[in-house]
Amino acid sequence: MADIRDILELERTPGTEGLKDSILGTSDKLKFKKNIPFTGQRQSKRPEGMARELYALLCNDSKDAPPLLPTDTGIGIGYKHTKAKLGMRKVRPWKWTPFTNPARKDEAVFYHWRRVAEEGKEYPFAQFNKRVEIPEYTDSEYIQHLKSEDWTKEETDHLFDLCQRFDLRFIVIHDRYDVEKYKKRDVEDLKDRYYFIANTLKRIRHTGNTPFQEPKAYDADHERRRKEQLNRLFSRTQEQIEEEQMLTQELRKIEARKKEREKKAQDLQKLITGSDSPVEPRKQEKRPAQRKRFQNQVKVRTDPNINEVIGIKFPDHKASGATTRTSRMRLPANVGQKKTKAIEQKLKELNIELNPIPTEEVCSLFNELRSDIVILNEIKNALSTCMFEIQTFKHQYEAYKPEQTLEIPEIILKQDDSSMEVDKN
């Protein structure tokens, strides 16, 4: 109960300390423990404010200081040392015995302590002695299949002897290669010769009884180019690194401008497609011929998937109840203030009232006219943006090549003039 009260931070009830002693009758033992003589170790007390669990981790039963390094002497024990469990069994005898390491070829004899019961067993670390299987060839096989104009048999034997000694560590093999007796070769040449012989022997010795293993492919030219590129990359100067970063940023800007131009071209196509999409059959009959001529002059890539009408979409009053024609002539809420001012300015130039008499025909034609005004302004803005970009590219081209002049095709200039003519009409 005292532990539970300490965990819950509750005050102890007086008189509960001796409850266990009164039941179990251990009061004499406790009194006997209190009379233990002083042994030089001061009884430590838990500081105020420190949790009980933290204090139990810091101080063990023997009141030793906490360790400087973490230990894993047991699960759930932590830094405490496991106590030796002494029994009545006899201690297993150990013996100073000699042993040999199978990895050594000089048959050197070493000594170590080992249990007597394990005497005569193989050296336990011999299982880590892994050797690479180096193929061997005969004289007839070399003459028939492995002969090369650039390699002699003595030099090939020297290469395979080094491969056997150093377990295909080609960097070490290249370092120990006898360049005084044979031709000086790089690592790629040594690898290429070894893998060529290994793959050839595997192919000519294969029989139908065992599955054929794919040979290890090695491309010496590709490896040389790869190392050369890595050397160039490693030997770059700070100016070259900064230039590469600048070119990468310019490439990102060019890709962003390209996407923006494609988006503007799609928006322009939507405007042209929207102007060609009639809302009512009656509107198609009253469409002026000037717009058709403008549509024939402006040739933009068409997209069959674009069916969106870019203009003012007036709501259809299909709800039950009576409605007025004036409500049909109100601009929707999604029309911005800039478009509204442009519509009003264009109606003033055309000497048209802002609120005409709302007859059935006037409502239909007035709504169609304002939608066409919005489409016309969008096309004009897109065309002016395109002309500005064309002039910018022209100046950049002439600045890059002063001896040449970039001529803009006449069809593009005619499109600009056509837009001005449509605006006047």
Disulfide bonds with the S-S distance in Angstrom:
none
